[in-house]
């Protein structure tokens, strides 16, 4: 299983790349200050830490899955619970991180909702 096999790892990597590109392109178009360079270095360090954390998390999950696959009987059930617990913990951490970064997974209650096409309700009517 690769670090990007669950999809979100690739998104985080692309997000890091985008942040780094913005950090290098935008200052080049405007007057650069020493603070800009420190900010860019900080973003790069944050991205590297995030990628290292994702890799470590994937290795932990791979280890749990290997143990689960090798187990039998009640030990297999226990290992399945460990895998599931790890997956839930990772999902919660990802959601908390995305929320912190301002990427809500659900639309806001007052956000405009997409309207169905005209005549859509007709196929819901009973004859």
N, CA, C and O of each residue as an XYZ file, in Angstrom:
508
protein
N       0.841     -1.172      0.000
C       0.000      0.000      0.000
C       0.890      1.240      0.000
O       1.777      1.361      0.845
N       0.670      2.143     -0.917
C       1.512      3.331     -0.988
C       0.906      4.464     -0.176
O      -0.285      4.420      0.135
N       1.701      5.492      0.180
C       1.185      6.603      0.969
C       0.050      7.336      0.288
O      -0.712      8.029      0.962
N      -0.093      7.213     -1.021
C      -1.164      7.921     -1.699
C      -2.304      7.003     -2.106
O      -3.216      7.436     -2.811
N      -2.276      5.737     -1.677
C      -3.297      4.800     -2.120
C      -4.670      5.128     -1.578
O      -5.668      4.690     -2.149
N      -4.757      5.880     -0.499
C      -6.065      6.235      0.028
C      -6.574      7.546     -0.546
O      -7.658      7.986     -0.165
N      -5.845      8.183     -1.439
C      -6.320      9.377     -2.108
C      -5.952     10.671     -1.415
O      -5.548     11.623     -2.083
N      -6.073     10.740     -0.126
C      -5.836     12.021      0.543
C      -4.368     12.363      0.609
O      -4.014     13.540      0.681
N      -3.503     11.367      0.586
C      -2.075     11.650      0.605
C      -1.654     12.406     -0.644
O      -0.830     13.318     -0.574
N      -2.209     12.035     -1.773
C      -1.914     12.722     -3.024
C      -2.428     14.155     -2.958
O      -1.758     15.075     -3.428
N      -3.608     14.353     -2.381
C      -4.164     15.699     -2.253
C      -3.284     16.571     -1.375
O      -3.044     17.736     -1.693
N      -2.802     16.011     -0.269
C      -1.930     16.779      0.627
C      -0.639     17.120     -0.089
O      -0.148     18.243      0.023
N      -0.082     16.172     -0.823
C       1.147     16.427     -1.562
C       0.958     17.519     -2.599
O       1.816     18.388     -2.751
N      -0.155     17.480     -3.310
C      -0.452     18.513     -4.296
C      -0.645     19.855     -3.602
O      -0.195     20.887     -4.100
N      -1.314     19.839     -2.453
C      -1.513     21.076     -1.688
C      -0.181     21.662     -1.244
O       0.017     22.876     -1.299
N       0.736     20.799     -0.802
C       2.070     21.276     -0.401
C       2.803     21.869     -1.597
O       3.412     22.934     -1.493
N       2.744     21.184     -2.720
C       3.401     21.686     -3.920
C       2.819     23.033     -4.323
O       3.561     23.950     -4.675
N       1.496     23.158     -4.274
C       0.826     24.408     -4.608
C       1.270     25.527     -3.678
O       1.532     26.642     -4.127
N       1.357     25.234     -2.370
C       1.786     26.239     -1.395
C       3.219     26.677     -1.668
O       3.536     27.861     -1.560
N       4.078     25.740     -2.019
C       5.475     26.076     -2.295
C       5.575     26.922     -3.567
O       6.317     27.903     -3.611
N       4.818     26.534     -4.603
C       4.841     27.300     -5.850
C       4.343     28.719     -5.598
O       4.961     29.686     -6.045
N       3.230     28.842     -4.885
C       2.726     30.175     -4.572
C       3.746     30.960     -3.759
O       3.912     32.165     -3.946
N       4.417     30.272     -2.865
C       5.412     30.935     -2.037
C       6.615     31.425     -2.825
O       7.307     32.351     -2.401
N       6.868     30.798     -3.981
C       8.008     31.238     -4.784
C       7.596     32.173     -5.909
O       8.335     33.105     -6.226
N       6.440     31.954     -6.519
C       6.004     32.766     -7.645
C       5.513     34.135     -7.187
O       5.934     35.156     -7.731
N       4.643     34.166     -6.209
C       4.072     35.433     -5.782
C       5.125     36.413     -5.257
O       5.094     37.584     -5.633
N       6.060     35.976     -4.397
C       7.086     36.931     -3.966
C       7.953     37.424     -5.116
O       8.460     38.545     -5.065
N       8.133     36.609     -6.155
C       8.937     37.033     -7.294
C       8.247     38.157     -8.058
O       8.908     38.952     -8.726
N       6.927     38.224     -7.962
C       6.170     39.256     -8.661
C       6.017     40.514     -7.826
O       5.610     41.551     -8.351
N       6.329     40.451     -6.559
C       6.209     41.594     -5.671
C       7.544     41.830     -4.981
O       8.480     41.045     -5.134
N       7.622     42.893     -4.235
C       8.842     43.189     -3.494
C       9.019     42.135     -2.395
O       8.116     41.920     -1.586
N      10.158     41.496     -2.370
C      10.434     40.433     -1.409
C      11.107     40.998     -0.164
O      11.917     41.922     -0.239
N      10.757     40.430      0.963
C      11.370     40.825      2.230
C      11.961     39.590      2.887
O      11.624     38.472      2.499
N      12.832     39.762      3.870
C      13.385     38.599      4.587
C      12.289     37.751      5.239
O      12.441     36.538      5.381
N      11.201     38.383      5.626
C      10.091     37.643      6.237
C       9.489     36.657      5.246
O       9.097     35.553      5.624
N       9.414     37.059      3.961
C       8.856     36.173      2.936
C       9.684     34.890      2.819
O       9.130     33.796      2.710
N      11.008     35.030      2.844
C      11.881     33.858      2.755
C      11.703     32.936      3.943
O      11.685     31.715      3.786
N      11.569     33.510      5.134
C      11.343     32.673      6.329
C       9.992     31.981      6.247
O       9.856     30.824      6.643
N       8.992     32.691      5.731
C       7.656     32.087      5.603
C       7.710     30.911      4.624
O       7.135     29.852      4.877
N       8.407     31.113      3.507
C       8.522     30.045      2.520
C       9.245     28.838      3.107
O       8.830     27.699      2.897
N      10.326     29.087      3.841
C      11.056     27.991      4.471
C      10.175     27.276      5.488
O      10.228     26.053      5.615
N       9.371     28.039      6.206
C       8.452     27.447      7.171
C       7.411     26.571      6.496
O       7.085     25.491      6.988
N       6.882     27.046      5.353
C       5.899     26.244      4.619
C       6.527     24.954      4.114
O       5.911     23.890      4.180
N       7.746     25.048      3.611
C       8.426     23.855      3.115
C       8.669     22.869      4.251
O       8.486     21.663      4.083
N       9.082     23.383      5.406
C       9.319     22.511      6.558
C       8.018     21.864      7.018
O       7.999     20.683      7.364
N       6.931     22.633      7.022
C       5.633     22.082      7.406
C       5.208     20.973      6.451
O       4.713     19.930      6.878
N       5.405     21.205      5.161
C       5.039     20.184      4.173
C       5.895     18.930      4.329
O       5.388     17.812      4.240
N       7.194     19.118      4.562
C       8.073     17.965      4.742
C       7.685     17.178      5.984
O       7.702     15.947      5.972
N       7.332     17.885      7.063
C       6.906     17.205      8.280
C       5.607     16.446      8.030
O       5.451     15.310      8.477
N       4.675     17.079      7.313
C       3.402     16.433      7.029
C       3.606     15.171      6.191
O       2.980     14.142      6.444
N       4.478     15.257      5.202
C       4.747     14.092      4.364
C       5.431     12.982      5.168
O       5.127     11.804      4.978
N       6.350     13.352      6.062
C       7.018     12.357      6.908
C       6.010     11.708      7.856
O       6.054     10.497      8.074
N       5.106     12.506      8.419
C       4.066     11.963      9.300
C       3.154     11.008      8.543
O       2.775      9.959      9.063
N       2.799     11.378      7.302
C       1.950     10.500      6.497
C       2.656      9.183      6.202
O       2.042      8.118      6.253
N       3.944      9.259      5.894
C       4.710      8.041      5.602
C       4.767      7.147      6.836
O       4.568      5.936      6.739
N       5.038      7.744      7.999
C       5.097      6.966      9.244
C       3.736      6.345      9.552
O       3.656      5.196      9.985
N       2.681      7.100      9.330
C       1.332      6.579      9.564
C       1.008      5.427      8.629
O       0.379      4.449      9.030
N       1.442      5.548      7.379
C       1.205      4.474      6.417
C       1.984      3.220      6.792
O       1.485      2.104      6.655
N       3.212      3.414      7.266
C       4.020      2.263      7.696
C       3.367      1.573      8.891
O       3.365      0.345      8.973
N       2.816      2.354      9.814
C       2.115      1.781     10.967
C       0.900      0.986     10.497
O       0.662     -0.127     10.968
N       0.141      1.550      9.579
C      -1.032      0.860      9.064
C      -0.635     -0.410      8.316
O      -1.287     -1.443      8.466
N       0.424     -0.345      7.515
C       0.919     -1.537      6.800
C       1.301     -2.633      7.779
O       1.020     -3.808      7.544
N       1.948     -2.246      8.887
C       2.348     -3.210      9.913
C       1.105     -3.854     10.561
O       1.057     -5.069     10.754
N       0.117     -3.031     10.887
C      -1.114     -3.563     11.485
C      -1.825     -4.513     10.527
O      -2.348     -5.544     10.950
N      -1.846     -4.173      9.249
C      -2.499     -5.033      8.255
C      -1.749     -6.349      8.098
O      -2.372     -7.403      7.970
N      -0.428     -6.303      8.107
C       0.363     -7.538      8.018
C       0.075     -8.447      9.213
O      -0.086     -9.657      9.056
N       0.012     -7.852     10.413
C      -0.316     -8.637     11.611
C      -1.723     -9.213     11.515
O      -1.957    -10.360     11.896
N      -2.655     -8.419     11.009
C      -4.036     -8.886     10.857
C      -4.087    -10.072      9.889
O      -4.745    -11.077     10.160
N      -3.392     -9.945      8.768
C      -3.422    -11.011      7.765
C      -2.768    -12.292      8.265
O      -3.140    -13.382      7.831
N      -1.806    -12.181      9.164
C      -1.113    -13.364      9.687
C      -1.857    -14.014     10.848
O      -1.608    -15.176     11.168
N      -2.753    -13.289     11.471
C      -3.439    -13.780     12.670
C      -4.571    -14.737     12.305
O      -5.063    -14.752     11.177
N      -4.967    -15.537     13.300
C      -6.109    -16.435     13.159
C      -6.956    -16.352     14.428
O      -6.504    -15.883     15.473
N      -8.181    -16.816     14.306
C      -9.064    -16.887     15.473
C      -9.327    -15.532     16.105
O      -9.527    -14.533     15.416
N      -9.321    -15.520     17.440
C      -9.603    -14.300     18.177
C      -8.533    -13.235     17.945
O      -8.821    -12.038     17.966
N      -7.287    -13.685     17.722
C      -6.221    -12.712     17.442
C      -6.511    -11.940     16.157
O      -6.205    -10.752     16.059
N      -7.106    -12.623     15.169
C      -7.445    -11.950     13.910
C      -8.497    -10.882     14.175
O      -8.400     -9.772     13.650
N      -9.501    -11.206     14.986
C     -10.542    -10.231     15.337
C      -9.908     -9.040     16.055
O     -10.247     -7.891     15.771
N      -9.004     -9.307     16.971
C      -8.331     -8.237     17.705
C      -7.501     -7.358     16.759
O      -7.488     -6.135     16.892
N      -6.816     -7.986     15.814
C      -6.006     -7.228     14.852
C      -6.893     -6.427     13.902
O      -6.531     -5.320     13.504
N      -8.048     -6.975     13.537
C      -8.994     -6.224     12.708
C      -9.478     -4.986     13.454
O      -9.623     -3.916     12.863
N      -9.724     -5.133     14.743
C     -10.135     -3.990     15.558
C      -9.022     -2.946     15.613
O      -9.299     -1.747     15.581
N      -7.780     -3.383     15.694
C      -6.647     -2.452     15.728
C      -6.534     -1.676     14.413
O      -6.270     -0.474     14.419
N      -6.737     -2.371     13.284
C      -6.694     -1.715     11.973
C      -7.825     -0.691     11.876
O      -7.613      0.447     11.457
N      -9.009     -1.105     12.263
C     -10.158     -0.211     12.192
C      -9.955      1.008     13.091
O     -10.259      2.130     12.687
N      -9.453      0.802     14.285
C      -9.191      1.912     15.207
C      -8.186      2.887     14.608
O      -8.360      4.101     14.718
N      -7.139      2.371     13.979
C      -6.131      3.230     13.346
C      -6.741      4.012     12.184
O      -6.472      5.203     12.031
N      -7.555      3.353     11.371
C      -8.183      4.045     10.248
C      -9.095      5.177     10.727
O      -9.093      6.266     10.153
N      -9.871      4.916     11.775
C     -10.759      5.950     12.320
C      -9.941      7.105     12.879
O     -10.288      8.266     12.667
N      -8.875      6.807     13.580
C      -8.018      7.859     14.144
C      -7.415      8.716     13.030
O      -7.340      9.938     13.158
N      -6.993      8.088     11.957
C      -6.420      8.829     10.834
C      -7.469      9.691     10.150
O      -7.191     10.823      9.756
N      -8.677      9.154     10.010
C      -9.764      9.922      9.392
C     -10.088     11.151     10.242
O     -10.260     12.248      9.710
N     -10.171     10.969     11.549
C     -10.454     12.095     12.445
C      -9.346     13.137     12.372
O      -9.624     14.336     12.333
N      -8.105     12.695     12.352
C      -6.980     13.624     12.278
C      -7.000     14.386     10.961
O      -6.751     15.591     10.934
N      -7.294     13.687      9.868
C      -7.356     14.341      8.569
C      -8.474     15.377      8.550
O      -8.287     16.485      8.048
N      -9.631     15.022      9.094
C     -10.763     15.953      9.121
C     -10.424     17.180      9.961
O     -10.732     18.306      9.572
N      -9.790     16.962     11.111
C      -9.405     18.089     11.967
C      -8.410     18.988     11.245
O      -8.502     20.213     11.332
N      -7.463     18.390     10.537
C      -6.473     19.171      9.801
C      -7.131     19.965      8.676
O      -6.843     21.148      8.498
N      -8.009     19.317      7.920
C      -8.679     19.997      6.817
C      -9.558     21.129      7.337
O      -9.632     22.191      6.718
N     -10.221     20.910      8.464
C     -11.050     21.955      9.057
C     -10.176     23.126      9.486
O     -10.524     24.286      9.268
N      -9.049     22.814     10.094
C      -8.116     23.854     10.523
C      -7.619     24.665      9.323
O      -7.423     25.876      9.422
N      -7.418     23.986      8.190
C      -6.919     24.651      6.997
C      -8.035     25.370      6.235
O      -7.771     26.051      5.244
N      -9.276     25.222      6.695
C     -10.388     25.917      6.058
C     -11.065     25.146      4.956
O     -11.820     25.727      4.177
N     -10.819     23.848      4.867
C     -11.448     23.020      3.840
C     -12.528     22.171      4.485
O     -12.271     21.039      4.897
N     -13.711     22.699      4.572
C     -14.814     21.939      5.158
C     -15.250     20.865      4.175
O     -15.272     21.094      2.966
N     -15.600     19.689      4.698
C     -16.027     18.597      3.825
C     -17.494     18.701      3.468
O     -17.929     18.095      2.490
N     -18.263     19.446      4.226
C     -19.683     19.608      3.951
C     -19.965     21.085      3.699
O     -19.295     21.951      4.263
N     -20.957     21.377      2.852
C     -21.273     22.774      2.609
C     -21.824     23.439      3.866
O     -22.447     22.792      4.708
N     -21.586     24.722      3.973
C     -22.120     25.463      5.104
C     -23.640     25.526      5.000
O     -24.186     25.510      3.898
N     -24.333     25.598      6.151
C     -25.797     25.617      6.118
C     -26.371     26.743      5.265
O     -27.412     26.556      4.636
N     -25.728     27.902      5.226
C     -26.270     29.015      4.451
C     -25.693     29.095      3.037
O     -25.950     30.059      2.315
N     -24.912     28.083      2.640
C     -24.351     28.073      1.291
C     -25.454     27.785      0.282
O     -26.351     26.986      0.552
N     -25.390     28.434     -0.880
C     -26.423     28.174     -1.898
C     -26.351     26.722     -2.355
O     -25.271     26.179     -2.587
N     -27.483     26.127     -2.476
C     -27.561     24.726     -2.908
C     -27.879     24.675     -4.398
O     -28.607     25.514     -4.928
N     -27.320     23.683     -5.047
C     -27.569     23.507     -6.472
C     -29.005     23.051     -6.667
O     -29.466     22.123     -6.002
N     -29.699     23.697     -7.568
C     -31.094     23.364     -7.838
C     -31.157     22.267     -8.903
O     -30.372     22.279     -9.851
N     -32.103     21.302     -8.750
C     -32.248     20.268     -9.775
C     -32.778     20.883    -11.067
O     -33.399     21.945    -11.037
N     -32.539     20.229    -12.191
C     -33.011     20.771    -13.464
C     -34.531     20.836    -13.501
O     -35.212     20.104    -12.783
N     -35.056     21.723    -14.346
C     -36.505     21.876    -14.484
C     -37.123     20.542    -14.885
O     -36.597     19.840    -15.748
N     -38.232     20.200    -14.260
C     -38.931     18.952    -14.556
C     -38.395     17.750    -13.797
O     -38.904     16.642    -13.969
N     -37.387     17.940    -12.966
C     -36.782     16.845    -12.222
C     -37.786     16.155    -11.301
O     -37.770     14.931    -11.167
N     -38.658     16.939    -10.670
C     -39.622     16.376     -9.720
C     -40.618     15.440    -10.378
O     -41.199     14.596     -9.696
N     -40.835     15.561    -11.682
C     -41.853     14.753    -12.352
C     -41.564     13.261    -12.258
O     -42.499     12.471    -12.131
N     -40.314     12.855    -12.316
C     -40.049     11.424    -12.264
C     -40.192     10.872    -10.851
O     -40.090      9.660    -10.660
N     -40.427     11.729     -9.854
C     -40.672     11.293     -8.493
C     -42.161     11.091     -8.224
O     -42.533     10.487     -7.218
N     -43.012     11.591     -9.116
C     -44.454     11.485     -8.915
C     -44.908     10.054     -9.138
O     -44.372      9.340     -9.986
N     -45.888      9.654     -8.375
C     -46.468      8.312     -8.545
C     -47.620      8.383     -9.537
O     -48.357      9.366     -9.611
N     -47.738      7.329    -10.277
C     -48.833      7.287    -11.265
C     -50.062      6.681    -10.656
O     -51.087      6.559    -11.326
